[in-house]
């Protein structure tokens, strides 16, 4: 019997009402995360450890990041620092 590798999953974080929804997310290495901006202003998803930085995500746009290795990544919107989230990669 041949063992097939697990397929990577795609996860969505919605940016709406000046919040990341969900605020915390657990994924596996190799998974992709898509941040979708449904607000009327630009936002970022900027990891405090430098793992990722979306730069500006305009209203109605999205940004993707592939979780390459295990770790916990706290992040903020650099334009609105009260917006916080965390991604845990297993």
PDB file of N, CA, C and O in Angstrom:
ATOM      1  N   UNK A   1       0.844  -1.182   0.000  1.00  0.00           N
ATOM      2  CA  UNK A   1       0.000   0.000   0.000  1.00  0.00           C
ATOM      3  C   UNK A   1       0.889   1.245   0.000  1.00  0.00           C
ATOM      4  O   UNK A   1       1.850   1.325   0.765  1.00  0.00           O
ATOM      5  N   UNK A   2       0.573   2.195  -0.841  1.00  0.00           N
ATOM      6  CA  UNK A   2       1.338   3.431  -0.942  1.00  0.00           C
ATOM      7  C   UNK A   2       0.692   4.488  -0.063  1.00  0.00           C
ATOM      8  O   UNK A   2      -0.521   4.692  -0.097  1.00  0.00           O
ATOM      9  N   UNK A   3       1.520   5.151   0.717  1.00  0.00           N
ATOM     10  CA  UNK A   3       1.032   6.220   1.588  1.00  0.00           C
ATOM     11  C   UNK A   3       1.136   7.546   0.851  1.00  0.00           C
ATOM     12  O   UNK A   3       2.201   7.910   0.352  1.00  0.00           O
ATOM     13  N   UNK A   4       0.039   8.252   0.788  1.00  0.00           N
ATOM     14  CA  UNK A   4       0.016   9.555   0.122  1.00  0.00           C
ATOM     15  C   UNK A   4       0.222  10.653   1.151  1.00  0.00           C
ATOM     16  O   UNK A   4      -0.344  10.587   2.242  1.00  0.00           O
ATOM     17  N   UNK A   5       1.028  11.671   0.823  1.00  0.00           N
ATOM     18  CA  UNK A   5       1.201  12.779   1.763  1.00  0.00           C
ATOM     19  C   UNK A   5      -0.103  13.560   1.923  1.00  0.00           C
ATOM     20  O   UNK A   5      -0.906  13.652   0.995  1.00  0.00           O
ATOM     21  N   UNK A   6      -0.293  14.112   3.106  1.00  0.00           N
ATOM     22  CA  UNK A   6      -1.493  14.908   3.361  1.00  0.00           C
ATOM     23  C   UNK A   6      -1.459  16.169   2.505  1.00  0.00           C
ATOM     24  O   UNK A   6      -0.413  16.798   2.349  1.00  0.00           O
ATOM     25  N   UNK A   7      -2.591  16.523   1.965  1.00  0.00           N
ATOM     26  CA  UNK A   7      -2.674  17.741   1.173  1.00  0.00           C
ATOM     27  C   UNK A   7      -2.702  18.955   2.092  1.00  0.00           C
ATOM     28  O   UNK A   7      -3.280  18.919   3.178  1.00  0.00           O
ATOM     29  N   UNK A   8      -2.074  20.014   1.642  1.00  0.00           N
ATOM     30  CA  UNK A   8      -2.096  21.254   2.403  1.00  0.00           C
ATOM     31  C   UNK A   8      -3.515  21.821   2.392  1.00  0.00           C
ATOM     32  O   UNK A   8      -4.242  21.695   1.407  1.00  0.00           O
ATOM     33  N   UNK A   9      -3.883  22.432   3.483  1.00  0.00           N
ATOM     34  CA  UNK A   9      -5.211  23.048   3.602  1.00  0.00           C
ATOM     35  C   UNK A   9      -5.100  24.552   3.402  1.00  0.00           C
ATOM     36  O   UNK A   9      -4.023  25.136   3.529  1.00  0.00           O
ATOM     37  N   UNK A  10      -6.226  25.162   3.089  1.00  0.00           N
ATOM     38  CA  UNK A  10      -6.306  26.619   2.973  1.00  0.00           C
ATOM     39  C   UNK A  10      -7.237  27.131   4.065  1.00  0.00           C
ATOM     40  O   UNK A  10      -8.320  26.586   4.276  1.00  0.00           O
ATOM     41  N   UNK A  11      -6.809  28.178   4.753  1.00  0.00           N
ATOM     42  CA  UNK A  11      -7.577  28.774   5.847  1.00  0.00           C
ATOM     43  C   UNK A  11      -7.803  30.249   5.533  1.00  0.00           C
ATOM     44  O   UNK A  11      -6.959  30.894   4.911  1.00  0.00           O
ATOM     45  N   UNK A  12      -8.936  30.775   5.961  1.00  0.00           N
ATOM     46  CA  UNK A  12      -9.256  32.181   5.705  1.00  0.00           C
ATOM     47  C   UNK A  12      -9.402  32.941   7.013  1.00  0.00           C
ATOM     48  O   UNK A  12     -10.080  32.494   7.938  1.00  0.00           O
ATOM     49  N   UNK A  13      -8.753  34.096   7.071  1.00  0.00           N
ATOM     50  CA  UNK A  13      -8.940  35.046   8.164  1.00  0.00           C
ATOM     51  C   UNK A  13      -9.566  36.281   7.546  1.00  0.00           C
ATOM     52  O   UNK A  13      -8.997  36.884   6.635  1.00  0.00           O
ATOM     53  N   UNK A  14     -10.729  36.657   8.035  1.00  0.00           N
ATOM     54  CA  UNK A  14     -11.436  37.828   7.529  1.00  0.00           C
ATOM     55  C   UNK A  14     -11.056  39.047   8.356  1.00  0.00           C
ATOM     56  O   UNK A  14     -11.022  38.991   9.586  1.00  0.00           O
ATOM     57  N   UNK A  15     -10.773  40.136   7.676  1.00  0.00           N
ATOM     58  CA  UNK A  15     -10.509  41.413   8.336  1.00  0.00           C
ATOM     59  C   UNK A  15     -11.783  42.231   8.184  1.00  0.00           C
ATOM     60  O   UNK A  15     -12.126  42.673   7.088  1.00  0.00           O
ATOM     61  N   UNK A  16     -12.477  42.424   9.302  1.00  0.00           N
ATOM     62  CA  UNK A  16     -13.773  43.101   9.245  1.00  0.00           C
ATOM     63  C   UNK A  16     -14.060  43.739  10.588  1.00  0.00           C
ATOM     64  O   UNK A  16     -13.816  43.132  11.631  1.00  0.00           O
ATOM     65  N   UNK A  17     -14.579  44.965  10.571  1.00  0.00           N
ATOM     66  CA  UNK A  17     -14.894  45.657  11.818  1.00  0.00           C
ATOM     67  C   UNK A  17     -13.639  45.930  12.645  1.00  0.00           C
ATOM     68  O   UNK A  17     -13.678  45.904  13.875  1.00  0.00           O
ATOM     69  N   UNK A  18     -12.521  46.193  11.955  1.00  0.00           N
ATOM     70  CA  UNK A  18     -11.231  46.448  12.598  1.00  0.00           C
ATOM     71  C   UNK A  18     -10.836  45.302  13.525  1.00  0.00           C
ATOM     72  O   UNK A  18     -10.366  45.521  14.642  1.00  0.00           O
ATOM     73  N   UNK A  19     -11.038  44.055  13.034  1.00  0.00           N
ATOM     74  CA  UNK A  19     -10.667  42.860  13.792  1.00  0.00           C
ATOM     75  C   UNK A  19     -10.310  41.739  12.822  1.00  0.00           C
ATOM     76  O   UNK A  19     -10.809  41.688  11.698  1.00  0.00           O
ATOM     77  N   UNK A  20      -9.436  40.839  13.277  1.00  0.00           N
ATOM     78  CA  UNK A  20      -9.111  39.624  12.546  1.00  0.00           C
ATOM     79  C   UNK A  20     -10.047  38.528  13.040  1.00  0.00           C
ATOM     80  O   UNK A  20     -10.149  38.296  14.245  1.00  0.00           O
ATOM     81  N   UNK A  21     -10.730  37.852  12.119  1.00  0.00           N
ATOM     82  CA  UNK A  21     -11.688  36.818  12.499  1.00  0.00           C
ATOM     83  C   UNK A  21     -11.395  35.540  11.742  1.00  0.00           C
ATOM     84  O   UNK A  21     -11.564  35.519  10.523  1.00  0.00           O
ATOM     85  N   UNK A  22     -10.966  34.474  12.397  1.00  0.00           N
ATOM     86  CA  UNK A  22     -10.754  34.355  13.839  1.00  0.00           C
ATOM     87  C   UNK A  22      -9.455  35.062  14.264  1.00  0.00           C
ATOM     88  O   UNK A  22      -8.547  35.260  13.457  1.00  0.00           O
ATOM     89  N   UNK A  23      -9.394  35.430  15.532  1.00  0.00           N
ATOM     90  CA  UNK A  23      -8.213  36.124  16.047  1.00  0.00           C
ATOM     91  C   UNK A  23      -7.049  35.165  16.251  1.00  0.00           C
ATOM     92  O   UNK A  23      -5.890  35.571  16.174  1.00  0.00           O
ATOM     93  N   UNK A  24      -7.348  33.897  16.510  1.00  0.00           N
ATOM     94  CA  UNK A  24      -6.300  32.884  16.644  1.00  0.00           C
ATOM     95  C   UNK A  24      -6.618  31.729  15.699  1.00  0.00           C
ATOM     96  O   UNK A  24      -7.778  31.376  15.484  1.00  0.00           O
ATOM     97  N   UNK A  25      -5.562  31.155  15.148  1.00  0.00           N
ATOM     98  CA  UNK A  25      -5.738  30.087  14.177  1.00  0.00           C
ATOM     99  C   UNK A  25      -4.581  29.106  14.325  1.00  0.00           C
ATOM    100  O   UNK A  25      -3.428  29.512  14.470  1.00  0.00           O
ATOM    101  N   UNK A  26      -4.897  27.814  14.287  1.00  0.00           N
ATOM    102  CA  UNK A  26      -3.879  26.770  14.325  1.00  0.00           C
ATOM    103  C   UNK A  26      -3.886  26.045  12.993  1.00  0.00           C
ATOM    104  O   UNK A  26      -4.930  25.582  12.535  1.00  0.00           O
ATOM    105  N   UNK A  27      -2.719  25.947  12.369  1.00  0.00           N
ATOM    106  CA  UNK A  27      -2.587  25.309  11.061  1.00  0.00           C
ATOM    107  C   UNK A  27      -1.403  24.344  11.092  1.00  0.00           C
ATOM    108  O   UNK A  27      -0.633  24.315  12.053  1.00  0.00           O
ATOM    109  N   UNK A  28      -1.274  23.563  10.033  1.00  0.00           N
ATOM    110  CA  UNK A  28      -0.134  22.662   9.884  1.00  0.00           C
ATOM    111  C   UNK A  28       0.884  23.300   8.942  1.00  0.00           C
ATOM    112  O   UNK A  28       0.526  24.095   8.072  1.00  0.00           O
ATOM    113  N   UNK A  29       2.147  22.948   9.122  1.00  0.00           N
ATOM    114  CA  UNK A  29       3.177  23.412   8.196  1.00  0.00           C
ATOM    115  C   UNK A  29       2.790  22.993   6.786  1.00  0.00           C
ATOM    116  O   UNK A  29       2.382  21.853   6.561  1.00  0.00           O
ATOM    117  N   UNK A  30       2.916  23.908   5.844  1.00  0.00           N
ATOM    118  CA  UNK A  30       2.514  23.661   4.461  1.00  0.00           C
ATOM    119  C   UNK A  30       1.159  24.222   4.119  1.00  0.00           C
ATOM    120  O   UNK A  30       0.843  24.399   2.943  1.00  0.00           O
ATOM    121  N   UNK A  31       0.338  24.512   5.135  1.00  0.00           N
ATOM    122  CA  UNK A  31      -0.980  25.108   4.890  1.00  0.00           C
ATOM    123  C   UNK A  31      -0.835  26.553   4.431  1.00  0.00           C
ATOM    124  O   UNK A  31       0.184  27.201   4.667  1.00  0.00           O
ATOM    125  N   UNK A  32      -1.870  27.036   3.776  1.00  0.00           N
ATOM    126  CA  UNK A  32      -1.914  28.415   3.314  1.00  0.00           C
ATOM    127  C   UNK A  32      -2.977  29.177   4.102  1.00  0.00           C
ATOM    128  O   UNK A  32      -4.048  28.648   4.398  1.00  0.00           O
ATOM    129  N   UNK A  33      -2.667  30.407   4.429  1.00  0.00           N
ATOM    130  CA  UNK A  33      -3.626  31.282   5.106  1.00  0.00           C
ATOM    131  C   UNK A  33      -3.893  32.469   4.187  1.00  0.00           C
ATOM    132  O   UNK A  33      -2.967  33.066   3.639  1.00  0.00           O
ATOM    133  N   UNK A  34      -5.172  32.802   4.026  1.00  0.00           N
ATOM    134  CA  UNK A  34      -5.581  33.931   3.203  1.00  0.00           C
ATOM    135  C   UNK A  34      -6.273  34.945   4.104  1.00  0.00           C
ATOM    136  O   UNK A  34      -7.268  34.629   4.756  1.00  0.00           O
ATOM    137  N   UNK A  35      -5.740  36.169   4.139  1.00  0.00           N
ATOM    138  CA  UNK A  35      -6.396  37.261   4.850  1.00  0.00           C
ATOM    139  C   UNK A  35      -7.231  38.021   3.829  1.00  0.00           C
ATOM    140  O   UNK A  35      -6.708  38.460   2.805  1.00  0.00           O
ATOM    141  N   UNK A  36      -8.537  38.183   4.102  1.00  0.00           N
ATOM    142  CA  UNK A  36      -9.459  38.865   3.193  1.00  0.00           C
ATOM    143  C   UNK A  36      -9.942  40.140   3.877  1.00  0.00           C
ATOM    144  O   UNK A  36     -10.554  40.085   4.943  1.00  0.00           O
ATOM    145  N   UNK A  37      -9.664  41.293   3.256  1.00  0.00           N
ATOM    146  CA  UNK A  37     -10.039  42.576   3.843  1.00  0.00           C
ATOM    147  C   UNK A  37     -11.446  42.973   3.405  1.00  0.00           C
ATOM    148  O   UNK A  37     -11.671  43.336   2.250  1.00  0.00           O
ATOM    149  N   UNK A  38     -12.390  42.899   4.347  1.00  0.00           N
ATOM    150  CA  UNK A  38     -13.776  43.299   4.077  1.00  0.00           C
ATOM    151  C   UNK A  38     -14.102  44.652   4.689  1.00  0.00           C
ATOM    152  O   UNK A  38     -15.253  45.089   4.666  1.00  0.00           O
ATOM    153  N   UNK A  39     -13.076  45.322   5.244  1.00  0.00           N
ATOM    154  CA  UNK A  39     -13.279  46.669   5.790  1.00  0.00           C
ATOM    155  C   UNK A  39     -13.199  47.706   4.664  1.00  0.00           C
ATOM    156  O   UNK A  39     -12.900  47.376   3.516  1.00  0.00           O
ATOM    157  N   UNK A  40     -13.474  48.965   5.018  1.00  0.00           N
ATOM    158  CA  UNK A  40     -13.451  50.043   4.027  1.00  0.00           C
ATOM    159  C   UNK A  40     -12.116  50.784   4.019  1.00  0.00           C
ATOM    160  O   UNK A  40     -11.955  51.763   3.290  1.00  0.00           O
ATOM    161  N   UNK A  41     -11.153  50.321   4.830  1.00  0.00           N
ATOM    162  CA  UNK A  41      -9.822  50.920   4.875  1.00  0.00           C
ATOM    163  C   UNK A  41      -8.762  49.835   4.699  1.00  0.00           C
ATOM    164  O   UNK A  41      -9.055  48.646   4.825  1.00  0.00           O
ATOM    165  N   UNK A  42      -7.529  50.251   4.409  1.00  0.00           N
ATOM    166  CA  UNK A  42      -6.411  49.321   4.269  1.00  0.00           C
ATOM    167  C   UNK A  42      -5.992  48.774   5.622  1.00  0.00           C
ATOM    168  O   UNK A  42      -6.141  49.439   6.647  1.00  0.00           O
ATOM    169  N   UNK A  43      -5.466  47.550   5.615  1.00  0.00           N
ATOM    170  CA  UNK A  43      -4.929  46.916   6.825  1.00  0.00           C
ATOM    171  C   UNK A  43      -3.674  46.145   6.441  1.00  0.00           C
ATOM    172  O   UNK A  43      -3.373  45.971   5.260  1.00  0.00           O
ATOM    173  N   UNK A  44      -2.941  45.683   7.463  1.00  0.00           N
ATOM    174  CA  UNK A  44      -1.824  44.773   7.245  1.00  0.00           C
ATOM    175  C   UNK A  44      -1.976  43.586   8.182  1.00  0.00           C
ATOM    176  O   UNK A  44      -2.740  43.625   9.146  1.00  0.00           O
ATOM    177  N   UNK A  45      -1.233  42.537   7.879  1.00  0.00           N
ATOM    178  CA  UNK A  45      -1.031  41.413   8.797  1.00  0.00           C
ATOM    179  C   UNK A  45       0.478  41.325   8.945  1.00  0.00           C
ATOM    180  O   UNK A  45       1.164  40.799   8.069  1.00  0.00           O
ATOM    181  N   UNK A  46       0.996  41.844  10.064  1.00  0.00           N
ATOM    182  CA  UNK A  46       2.435  41.991  10.264  1.00  0.00           C
ATOM    183  C   UNK A  46       2.855  41.222  11.506  1.00  0.00           C
ATOM    184  O   UNK A  46       2.491  41.590  12.623  1.00  0.00           O
ATOM    185  N   UNK A  47       3.623  40.151  11.311  1.00  0.00           N
ATOM    186  CA  UNK A  47       4.064  39.304  12.425  1.00  0.00           C
ATOM    187  C   UNK A  47       5.149  40.011  13.233  1.00  0.00           C
ATOM    188  O   UNK A  47       6.058  40.621  12.670  1.00  0.00           O
ATOM    189  N   UNK A  48       5.043  39.923  14.554  1.00  0.00           N
ATOM    190  CA  UNK A  48       6.031  40.566  15.425  1.00  0.00           C
ATOM    191  C   UNK A  48       7.393  39.907  15.327  1.00  0.00           C
ATOM    192  O   UNK A  48       8.404  40.540  15.630  1.00  0.00           O
ATOM    193  N   UNK A  49       7.443  38.625  14.902  1.00  0.00           N
ATOM    194  CA  UNK A  49       8.721  37.919  14.786  1.00  0.00           C
ATOM    195  C   UNK A  49       9.300  37.981  13.369  1.00  0.00           C
ATOM    196  O   UNK A  49      10.310  37.337  13.083  1.00  0.00           O
ATOM    197  N   UNK A  50       8.663  38.753  12.483  1.00  0.00           N
ATOM    198  CA  UNK A  50       9.163  38.910  11.125  1.00  0.00           C
ATOM    199  C   UNK A  50       8.825  37.764  10.177  1.00  0.00           C
ATOM    200  O   UNK A  50       9.297  37.752   9.040  1.00  0.00           O
ATOM    201  N   UNK A  51       8.015  36.799  10.622  1.00  0.00           N
ATOM    202  CA  UNK A  51       7.685  35.638   9.786  1.00  0.00           C
ATOM    203  C   UNK A  51       6.912  36.033   8.530  1.00  0.00           C
ATOM    204  O   UNK A  51       7.072  35.409   7.481  1.00  0.00           O
ATOM    205  N   UNK A  52       6.075  37.066   8.631  1.00  0.00           N
ATOM    206  CA  UNK A  52       5.320  37.533   7.464  1.00  0.00           C
ATOM    207  C   UNK A  52       4.932  38.987   7.635  1.00  0.00           C
ATOM    208  O   UNK A  52       4.828  39.496   8.751  1.00  0.00           O
ATOM    209  N   UNK A  53       4.721  39.643   6.509  1.00  0.00           N
ATOM    210  CA  UNK A  53       4.235  41.021   6.482  1.00  0.00           C
ATOM    211  C   UNK A  53       3.498  41.228   5.169  1.00  0.00           C
ATOM    212  O   UNK A  53       4.103  41.224   4.097  1.00  0.00           O
ATOM    213  N   UNK A  54       2.215  41.404   5.262  1.00  0.00           N
ATOM    214  CA  UNK A  54       1.388  41.540   4.068  1.00  0.00           C
ATOM    215  C   UNK A  54       1.573  42.871   3.362  1.00  0.00           C
ATOM    216  O   UNK A  54       1.161  43.029   2.214  1.00  0.00           O
ATOM    217  N   UNK A  55       2.191  43.830   4.040  1.00  0.00           N
ATOM    218  CA  UNK A  55       2.182  45.224   3.570  1.00  0.00           C
ATOM    219  C   UNK A  55       0.709  45.654   3.522  1.00  0.00           C
ATOM    220  O   UNK A  55      -0.104  45.113   4.271  1.00  0.00           O
ATOM    221  N   UNK A  56       0.359  46.582   2.688  1.00  0.00           N
ATOM    222  CA  UNK A  56      -1.008  47.101   2.655  1.00  0.00           C
ATOM    223  C   UNK A  56      -1.944  46.162   1.889  1.00  0.00           C
ATOM    224  O   UNK A  56      -1.677  45.791   0.746  1.00  0.00           O
ATOM    225  N   UNK A  57      -3.055  45.785   2.549  1.00  0.00           N
ATOM    226  CA  UNK A  57      -4.106  45.002   1.896  1.00  0.00           C
ATOM    227  C   UNK A  57      -5.304  45.938   1.736  1.00  0.00           C
ATOM    228  O   UNK A  57      -5.964  46.299   2.710  1.00  0.00           O
ATOM    229  N   UNK A  58      -5.561  46.314   0.516  1.00  0.00           N
ATOM    230  CA  UNK A  58      -6.629  47.280   0.232  1.00  0.00           C
ATOM    231  C   UNK A  58      -8.012  46.666   0.464  1.00  0.00           C
ATOM    232  O   UNK A  58      -8.161  45.444   0.431  1.00  0.00           O
ATOM    233  N   UNK A  59      -9.020  47.508   0.699  1.00  0.00           N
ATOM    234  CA  UNK A  59     -10.387  47.004   0.856  1.00  0.00           C
ATOM    235  C   UNK A  59     -10.786  46.147  -0.353  1.00  0.00           C
ATOM    236  O   UNK A  59     -10.543  46.517  -1.502  1.00  0.00           O
ATOM    237  N   UNK A  60     -11.402  45.001  -0.068  1.00  0.00           N
ATOM    238  CA  UNK A  60     -11.841  44.102  -1.130  1.00  0.00           C
ATOM    239  C   UNK A  60     -10.742  43.208  -1.678  1.00  0.00           C
ATOM    240  O   UNK A  60     -10.986  42.405  -2.578  1.00  0.00           O
ATOM    241  N   UNK A  61      -9.526  43.340  -1.142  1.00  0.00           N
ATOM    242  CA  UNK A  61      -8.401  42.529  -1.607  1.00  0.00           C
ATOM    243  C   UNK A  61      -8.046  41.463  -0.580  1.00  0.00           C
ATOM    244  O   UNK A  61      -8.596  41.426   0.520  1.00  0.00           O
ATOM    245  N   UNK A  62      -7.109  40.593  -0.968  1.00  0.00           N
ATOM    246  CA  UNK A  62      -6.653  39.550  -0.056  1.00  0.00           C
ATOM    247  C   UNK A  62      -5.149  39.388  -0.179  1.00  0.00           C
ATOM    248  O   UNK A  62      -4.526  39.901  -1.108  1.00  0.00           O
ATOM    249  N   UNK A  63      -4.575  38.662   0.777  1.00  0.00           N
ATOM    250  CA  UNK A  63      -3.138  38.366   0.784  1.00  0.00           C
ATOM    251  C   UNK A  63      -2.945  36.958   1.309  1.00  0.00           C
ATOM    252  O   UNK A  63      -3.642  36.546   2.237  1.00  0.00           O
ATOM    253  N   UNK A  64      -2.007  36.204   0.734  1.00  0.00           N
ATOM    254  CA  UNK A  64      -1.774  34.800   1.087  1.00  0.00           C
ATOM    255  C   UNK A  64      -0.384  34.613   1.666  1.00  0.00           C
ATOM    256  O   UNK A  64       0.574  35.284   1.284  1.00  0.00           O
ATOM    257  N   UNK A  65      -0.308  33.660   2.619  1.00  0.00           N
ATOM    258  CA  UNK A  65       0.971  33.274   3.211  1.00  0.00           C
ATOM    259  C   UNK A  65       0.974  31.780   3.421  1.00  0.00           C
ATOM    260  O   UNK A  65       0.007  31.215   3.932  1.00  0.00           O
ATOM    261  N   UNK A  66       2.064  31.136   3.027  1.00  0.00           N
ATOM    262  CA  UNK A  66       2.214  29.696   3.232  1.00  0.00           C
ATOM    263  C   UNK A  66       3.023  29.475   4.497  1.00  0.00           C
ATOM    264  O   UNK A  66       4.151  29.954   4.614  1.00  0.00           O
ATOM    265  N   UNK A  67       2.445  28.746   5.443  1.00  0.00           N
ATOM    266  CA  UNK A  67       3.088  28.455   6.724  1.00  0.00           C
ATOM    267  C   UNK A  67       4.137  27.370   6.497  1.00  0.00           C
ATOM    268  O   UNK A  67       3.793  26.198   6.344  1.00  0.00           O
ATOM    269  N   UNK A  68       5.403  27.751   6.474  1.00  0.00           N
ATOM    270  CA  UNK A  68       6.463  26.811   6.112  1.00  0.00           C
ATOM    271  C   UNK A  68       6.943  25.956   7.278  1.00  0.00           C
ATOM    272  O   UNK A  68       7.206  24.767   7.102  1.00  0.00           O
ATOM    273  N   UNK A  69       7.063  26.548   8.474  1.00  0.00           N
ATOM    274  CA  UNK A  69       7.585  25.757   9.595  1.00  0.00           C
ATOM    275  C   UNK A  69       6.864  26.074  10.896  1.00  0.00           C
ATOM    276  O   UNK A  69       6.209  27.106  11.039  1.00  0.00           O
ATOM    277  N   UNK A  70       7.007  25.151  11.834  1.00  0.00           N
ATOM    278  CA  UNK A  70       6.316  25.253  13.120  1.00  0.00           C
ATOM    279  C   UNK A  70       6.734  26.492  13.892  1.00  0.00           C
ATOM    280  O   UNK A  70       7.878  26.939  13.808  1.00  0.00           O
ATOM    281  N   UNK A  71       5.795  27.036  14.639  1.00  0.00           N
ATOM    282  CA  UNK A  71       6.057  28.194  15.484  1.00  0.00           C
ATOM    283  C   UNK A  71       4.778  28.943  15.779  1.00  0.00           C
ATOM    284  O   UNK A  71       3.737  28.688  15.173  1.00  0.00           O
ATOM    285  N   UNK A  72       4.866  29.866  16.712  1.00  0.00           N
ATOM    286  CA  UNK A  72       3.719  30.717  17.024  1.00  0.00           C
ATOM    287  C   UNK A  72       4.050  32.130  16.590  1.00  0.00           C
ATOM    288  O   UNK A  72       5.106  32.666  16.925  1.00  0.00           O
ATOM    289  N   UNK A  73       3.136  32.726  15.842  1.00  0.00           N
ATOM    290  CA  UNK A  73       3.372  34.036  15.255  1.00  0.00           C
ATOM    291  C   UNK A  73       2.261  35.002  15.682  1.00  0.00           C
ATOM    292  O   UNK A  73       1.152  34.956  15.150  1.00  0.00           O
ATOM    293  N   UNK A  74       2.566  35.865  16.634  1.00  0.00           N
ATOM    294  CA  UNK A  74       1.644  36.933  16.993  1.00  0.00           C
ATOM    295  C   UNK A  74       1.749  37.996  15.899  1.00  0.00           C
ATOM    296  O   UNK A  74       2.836  38.247  15.378  1.00  0.00           O
ATOM    297  N   UNK A  75       0.628  38.617  15.554  1.00  0.00           N
ATOM    298  CA  UNK A  75       0.677  39.655  14.527  1.00  0.00           C
ATOM    299  C   UNK A  75      -0.302  40.775  14.835  1.00  0.00           C
ATOM    300  O   UNK A  75      -1.225  40.625  15.636  1.00  0.00           O
ATOM    301  N   UNK A  76      -0.070  41.910  14.171  1.00  0.00           N
ATOM    302  CA  UNK A  76      -0.914  43.089  14.324  1.00  0.00           C
ATOM    303  C   UNK A  76      -1.194  43.673  12.942  1.00  0.00           C
ATOM    304  O   UNK A  76      -0.607  43.262  11.942  1.00  0.00           O
ATOM    305  N   UNK A  77      -2.096  44.630  12.915  1.00  0.00           N
ATOM    306  CA  UNK A  77      -2.220  45.511  11.762  1.00  0.00           C
ATOM    307  C   UNK A  77      -1.295  46.688  12.061  1.00  0.00           C
ATOM    308  O   UNK A  77      -1.507  47.409  13.036  1.00  0.00           O
ATOM    309  N   UNK A  78      -0.280  46.885  11.239  1.00  0.00           N
ATOM    310  CA  UNK A  78       0.690  47.961  11.482  1.00  0.00           C
ATOM    311  C   UNK A  78       0.037  49.344  11.404  1.00  0.00           C
ATOM    312  O   UNK A  78       0.557  50.308  11.966  1.00  0.00           O
ATOM    313  N   UNK A  79      -1.082  49.440  10.719  1.00  0.00           N
ATOM    314  CA  UNK A  79      -1.791  50.723  10.604  1.00  0.00           C
ATOM    315  C   UNK A  79      -2.751  50.956  11.768  1.00  0.00           C
ATOM    316  O   UNK A  79      -3.092  52.099  12.074  1.00  0.00           O
ATOM    317  N   UNK A  80      -3.183  49.885  12.410  1.00  0.00           N
ATOM    318  CA  UNK A  80      -4.144  49.942  13.520  1.00  0.00           C
ATOM    319  C   UNK A  80      -3.683  48.937  14.580  1.00  0.00           C
ATOM    320  O   UNK A  80      -4.246  47.845  14.666  1.00  0.00           O
ATOM    321  N   UNK A  81      -2.669  49.280  15.393  1.00  0.00           N
ATOM    322  CA  UNK A  81      -2.013  48.319  16.289  1.00  0.00           C
ATOM    323  C   UNK A  81      -2.900  47.677  17.363  1.00  0.00           C
ATOM    324  O   UNK A  81      -2.472  46.735  18.030  1.00  0.00           O
ATOM    325  N   UNK A  82      -4.118  48.171  17.536  1.00  0.00           N
ATOM    326  CA  UNK A  82      -5.022  47.507  18.481  1.00  0.00           C
ATOM    327  C   UNK A  82      -5.612  46.236  17.879  1.00  0.00           C
ATOM    328  O   UNK A  82      -6.210  45.430  18.592  1.00  0.00           O
ATOM    329  N   UNK A  83      -5.449  46.054  16.576  1.00  0.00           N
ATOM    330  CA  UNK A  83      -5.902  44.834  15.895  1.00  0.00           C
ATOM    331  C   UNK A  83      -4.802  43.791  16.064  1.00  0.00           C
ATOM    332  O   UNK A  83      -3.683  43.987  15.587  1.00  0.00           O
ATOM    333  N   UNK A  84      -5.112  42.681  16.741  1.00  0.00           N
ATOM    334  CA  UNK A  84      -4.108  41.658  16.985  1.00  0.00           C
ATOM    335  C   UNK A  84      -4.636  40.278  16.621  1.00  0.00           C
ATOM    336  O   UNK A  84      -5.844  40.043  16.586  1.00  0.00           O
ATOM    337  N   UNK A  85      -3.711  39.382  16.355  1.00  0.00           N
ATOM    338  CA  UNK A  85      -4.056  37.997  16.063  1.00  0.00           C
ATOM    339  C   UNK A  85      -2.852  37.117  16.303  1.00  0.00           C
ATOM    340  O   UNK A  85      -1.762  37.604  16.603  1.00  0.00           O
ATOM    341  N   UNK A  86      -3.056  35.812  16.169  1.00  0.00           N
ATOM    342  CA  UNK A  86      -1.966  34.856  16.331  1.00  0.00           C
ATOM    343  C   UNK A  86      -2.213  33.643  15.461  1.00  0.00           C
ATOM    344  O   UNK A  86      -3.335  33.150  15.355  1.00  0.00           O
ATOM    345  N   UNK A  87      -1.137  33.167  14.836  1.00  0.00           N
ATOM    346  CA  UNK A  87      -1.169  31.947  14.054  1.00  0.00           C
ATOM    347  C   UNK A  87      -0.181  30.976  14.672  1.00  0.00           C
ATOM    348  O   UNK A  87       0.989  31.309  14.856  1.00  0.00           O
ATOM    349  N   UNK A  88      -0.651  29.768  14.995  1.00  0.00           N
ATOM    350  CA  UNK A  88       0.213  28.707  15.493  1.00  0.00           C
ATOM    351  C   UNK A  88       0.364  27.672  14.395  1.00  0.00           C
ATOM    352  O   UNK A  88      -0.626  27.129  13.905  1.00  0.00           O
ATOM    353  N   UNK A  89       1.598  27.399  14.010  1.00  0.00           N
ATOM    354  CA  UNK A  89       1.886  26.415  12.972  1.00  0.00           C
ATOM    355  C   UNK A  89       2.432  25.166  13.669  1.00  0.00           C
ATOM    356  O   UNK A  89       3.451  25.233  14.355  1.00  0.00           O
ATOM    357  N   UNK A  90       1.754  24.030  13.493  1.00  0.00           N
ATOM    358  CA  UNK A  90       2.169  22.762  14.109  1.00  0.00           C
ATOM    359  C   UNK A  90       3.059  21.972  13.185  1.00  0.00           C
ATOM    360  O   UNK A  90       3.501  20.879  13.540  1.00  0.00           O
TER     361      UNK A  90
END
